[in-house]
Amino acid sequence: MAHSKRNTSLPHFTAYERSLLRSTWGTQRTRLSRDSFLPFGSCRLCLQPARSPVVACASNGDLFCRECAINDLLAQRKEIKRLERERHDARNRMQDDEARTLDEAKTRELREFELVSMGLEATMNSNNNNNNNNNTTTTAGSRDHPRKRKIDEATEAFRQREIEVNGKRRKVFELGEAEMARYARAEQERLKKEIEREKAESTKSALPSFWVPSLTPSIDVDPTAKPIKLSPICPGSSESNQHDYSLKTLVDVHFTEAKDDEAEAGTGSGMKDNDKMKKSRICPSCQKVLTNGLKAMLTKPCGHVICSPCVSKFMTPQMTVDPHDPASSKDSSKALVGRMLCYVCDTDITSDANHKSKTSKSKNHHDPDGDPKKDQRHTKIKPGLVEIRSEGTGFAGGGDNIARKGGVAFQC
């Protein structure tokens, strides 16, 4: 009998279904405009221009306000403690349940042993009574002699650690302490599984009304098997590139800001007064305004921000001694061969610099009084350069302009 096929029973998508897949279902993609991007120097948490002092993640260059970063760290620490406390409580609860199940298994094993013993004694008593009745009806001389001979043979075979089974001589099976313990553990495991199965069957609801909250079936997942985060995760990281951060690894960022007259000269006459008072963050070398289109590099641990072209021009380490240096400064020039220095404060930011050179230079340039707290603050910050993360510019090649929202498309 011929009948029409349903539209959803085809082995392929129709043109209309493909249009629905692009517009409604599946993974949605859209191209962002310039208005959707954060301006340079904005906080990743409050989405406002980062207020001074500004701190940045030392590994990926994410900018935050100090207050926002500290609040986020405290909130994540609280959540980590709560998860650890729940994990500890769940582990204790599971241990209590296991101990209770083991006690119940031991009680059941003892009860079964007593029942089996009582059954065996009753059977043996009935067999003995039958044998006594038979012995009274038969003559003692015709029955006792062959039975006594069999008992003697069995006793002698047992003494030789052998016994006859189905006409064959076999050794007597002996149980050691290890074998007895293994059998006891296996029996306890069997009883525990039986008890758990009985509990699972007893908790099943008789009514199939799964929509009722009290009768909703639940999946008992081991809470101790869930992975928990043991360190705060940087809020500026993505799902594919998650990284940790802490208060000790936050770098103070020192922007070079334009003067008031330069900021007013760069703004139009139609701007408001508060817009004129805003200070632009510029590169200390070329005096260009730092934007999303100009890559900015952060020096660690001093925290100065310089544009990428100036870094490649003025901060390239020298591999040879300058022959034009005077004789008095040749020793210091030799010590700086292969070293990268900050353009603003001449701090050694070479990644492979040892701790002594870093400590001495940081004392000379940052802390003339030799404050140990500042040195301790930079102990976990590795020297080097990191690019400050910025969003796109609105052009096709300027940053990640595509926003994606994952979805699943099914075909009936």
N, C-alpha and C positions, 0 to 999 in steps of 0.2 A: 504494500500500500504506500503510495507516494505521499509525501508530506513535505512541507516547506521547512528549510533549515532555519535555526535561530541565528540571529546576527552574531552572537557570541560563540558559536560553535565552529567557526572557521579556524583552520590551522594557522592563519596569518592575520595581521591587522589590516583593516580597511583604511582607506584614506581618511575617513572621518575619525576613526579611532586613533590614527597617528596624529591628527590635529588635536584631539583631546589630550593625547599623551604630552604634546608640547605645551599646551595651554593650561591644563588642569592637573594631570596626574604625573607621576614620575619625578625625576629631579628637575627642579626649576632653576633656570639661570637668567640673570639679568645683568645688563651693563650699567655700572654706576656712573653718575655724573660728577662734576667737580663739587657740587654742593654736598655730596654724601661723604666726602673725605674730611678728616680732621686736619686743621692747619698744623703747621710744624710747631713743635714745642708744647703740644696739648697733652694733658694727663690722660692715661688710658682708663682710669677709673671714673673720674668725675666729668671727663670730656670737656673740660675747661682749660684755658691756658695754665700751664703748670706754674704754681706760685713758688716764690723763693722761700726757703732753699729747695731746689729741685733734686730729686734722687733718681737714679737710673739703675736698671738691672745690668750687672756687669757682664753677663754672658751674651745677651741679645740686644742691649741698648734700648729697652722700653722705658719711656719716661713716665714718672708719677710725681704727684705732689707728696711731700714728706708726710703730711697728715693722712692722706689717702693710703699711702703704702703701709704706715704703721697700723692704721685701723684694719686694713685687709690682713696683715700678718696676725694681729690679735684674734680676728675672727676665725682665721684658718687654724690657729693654734687651739682655740676653744673647740672647734669641730673635731680636730684630731684627738684631743683628750676625751671628748664624748664618744667617739668611735672606739677608742681603746677601752674605755670603761664598759661600753656595751659588749665588746668582744670578750672582755674578762668575765663579765656576768654570764654571758652565754656559755663560755667554757666551764664555769663553775656549775651552771645549771645542767649542762650535759654530763658532767662528772657525777652529779647527784643522781640524775636519772639512770646512768649506767650502774652506779652502786646499788640503787633500789632494784633495778632489773636483775642484777647478780644475786642479791639476797632472795628475791622471789624465785629465781632459778634454783638456788640451793635448797630452798624450802620445798619446791616441787620435786626436786630430785630425791630428797629424803622421804617425802611422802610416797613417791612411786616405789622406792626401794622397800619401804615398809609394806606396801600393798603386795609387791611381788613376793616378799618373804612370807607373808601370811598365806598367800596362795600356794606357794611351794610346800609349806608346812601342812596345809590341809590335804594336799595331794599325797604327800608322803604318809600322813596318818591314815588316809583311806587305803593306800596300798599295803601298809603294814597290817591293817585290820583284815584285809582280804587274805593276806598271806597266813595270818594266824588262824583264820577260819579254815583255810585249805589244809593247814598242817594238822588240825584236830581231826579232820575227816580221813586223812591218809596215815599210813604207818610211818613211824619215825625212822625205821631202819632203811626203807627204800628211798627216802628224800634227803636225809642228812648227809649221806656219804658222797654223792656226786656234787652237791652244793659246796661241801667243805673242800673238795678237790679243786673246784673252780676258784674259790676264794683264795686258796693257797697259791694257785697259778697267777692270779691277778696281783697278789701281794708280791710275789717274786718278780713279776714283770715290772711292777712299779718301782721296786728296789733297783732294778736295772735301768730305770728311766725309760722304759719302753712300755707300750700298750698296744693291744691288738684292735685294729679298726678295719672292719670288712675283710677280715682274713689276712691283714697285713700288719707287720710290726712297725710302729711309729714311736718316735720319741715323745716323752711327756712335754707338753707346752708349759713353760714357766713364765710368769709375769714379774718383771722387775719394778723397781720404784719409778724409773723414768717412764716405763710403758704405762704403769698405772696412772701417773700424772697426766700423760698424754690423753689417755682415755677419759679421764675426769674433765680435762679442758674441752675435749670434743663434745662431751655430754652437756657441759655448761653452755657451750656455744649453740648447740642444738636447741636447748631449752630457752635460751635468750631469743633466738630467732622465732621460736614458736610463740613466746610471750609477746614479742613485737608484732607478729602477724595477728594475734588475737586482739591486741589493742587497736591496730589499724582497722580491723573489721568492725570492732565495736564503735569506733568513732564515725563510721560511715553513716550518713543520714539516710533514713528510710524513705523520705520524700525526695523526689528529684527536682525540688524547687530551688534551683541554683541561684535564682534571682533574689531570694530572701537573704538578707545580710547574715542572719544567724545560721543559715544552712549553706553558705557559700563555701565550696571546697577550697582548701588552702594547700599550697605546696611547701612542705617542710624542708627548707634549704638550710644547710649547715652555715650558721652565721660566722663561724670561725674560719671558713674557707674563703670568705670574701676578701679580696685584697684591699687594704686600707693604705692611704697615703701617710707616710711618716714624716714628711716635710712639706712646708707650704709650696704651692705651685704658683708660678708667676701669672698674674691675671692677664698679662699681655700676650701670653703664649697661645698658640693654636692647638687644635687636637692632634695634628700630625707632628708638632714640634713642642712638646711640653717640657719645661725645664723648671728646676727648683730655684728659689731665691730666699734670702734671709736678710735680716737687718744688718749683719756684718758685711754682706756682699753688695750693699747698696752704695753707689758712688755719688758724691755730691757734685752736681753739674754747675759749673761757673760759666754762664753765658756772658759774652761781651755785648753790651747794649749800646745802641746809638744814642748820641746826645740829643737834647731836646730840640735844638735848632735844626739838626739833621733830620729828626723825625718829622718836624713841622715842614721842612722843605720837601720831604718825600711824599707828603699827603696833599690832597687837592684842597682848593679853597672852599669847596662845598661840604667838607667833612665837618662833623660835630666837634665840639671842644674836647669831649672825652676821648674821641678817636685820635685827636692831635696829641693828647698827652700820653698815648700808648708808646712805649719804647720798643723799637725793633731790635731783634737779636741778630747780630751780624758776625761775620768772620773777623777775628782780630788782625788778620794779615791783609786781605784784599778789600775789607770793609763792605762786602756784599751781604745782602739780607739773606738769612738762612730760610729756605722754603722747602717744600716737598720735592721740588725739582732739582735742588742742589744737595748732594749728599754731604752730610755732616759727620765728622769723626770725633769720637770722645776719647780723650787721653786718660789712661788709668795709671795711678790712682789720683792724680792731681785734679782731673775733672774739667779741663778746658775743652771747648768745642771749636774745631777748625774745619773748614770745608775740605773736601777730598782733593781738589786740584792743588791747594796750598800744601797739603800734607805730602803729596808726591813731589812738589817742587822744593820745599824748604825743610822737610823732616826726613829726608833720605839719609841713612847712616853713611858716614864716610869710611871707606875701606882703606885709605892711605892717609899718611900725614901730609898736611899742606906744606910744600917746601918754602912758602913765603912767610911762614910763621917765624917770629923771632926765637932766638935760642932759649930765652927764658921760659917760653910757653910750650916748648916742644914736648916736655914730659907730660904736661896735661893733655896735649893733643894726642899723644900716643895712647893715653888711658881712655880717650873717647873714640878710638877707632872701632868701628863696628857697632857703636852705640847709637840708639835713637833718643833724641832729646825733645822735650816739649818745646813748641815754638814760643810759648808765653813765659814759662817759668824755668826752662832748661832742666826739668826733672827727667831723670833717666827712666824711660818707659820701655826699654828693651825687654822683651818677653823672657829671655834667658838670663837676665841679670841676677846676681846672687843677692842674698838677703842683706849682706853687709853694705854693699854699694847702695842699695835702695834705702836702707835706714839712714846712712850718712847723708845722702843727697836730700832725703825728705826732711832731715833735721836742718840742713843748711838753707833750704828754700822755703819750707813751710813753717817750721816751728823753730825759731832761733833760740828760744828758751829751753828746747829739748823736752817738751811735754810728753811723757810716756803714754798718755791716753790716746793721743793722735796716732802714735806709731802702732799701738795695739789695735786701733780701728782699721788700719790698712793691712793687717797681717794676712787676711784671707782674700784680699783683692790682688789678683795677679796683674802685673804691669803689662801694658800693651795698648792697642787701638781697637775700638769697637765702633761699628757704624750705628748711629742713632736711627732707630726704626721710624720710618715715616710712611704715610699712606700715599696713594696715587695723586696724579695731577689732573686727571680727566682725559688725558691723551691715551692712545692705544698702547704705547710703550712705557707709560709712566706709572708703574706700580700695578697692583692687582685690581683690575677694574671690573672683574666678573664676580658677582655674588651668587652663591649656590645654596640651594635648600634641598637636602636629600629627601627622596620619596621612593615608594615602591609602586610599580604598576602591575596589576594582575590581569590575567585574561581568563574568563570563566570558560 
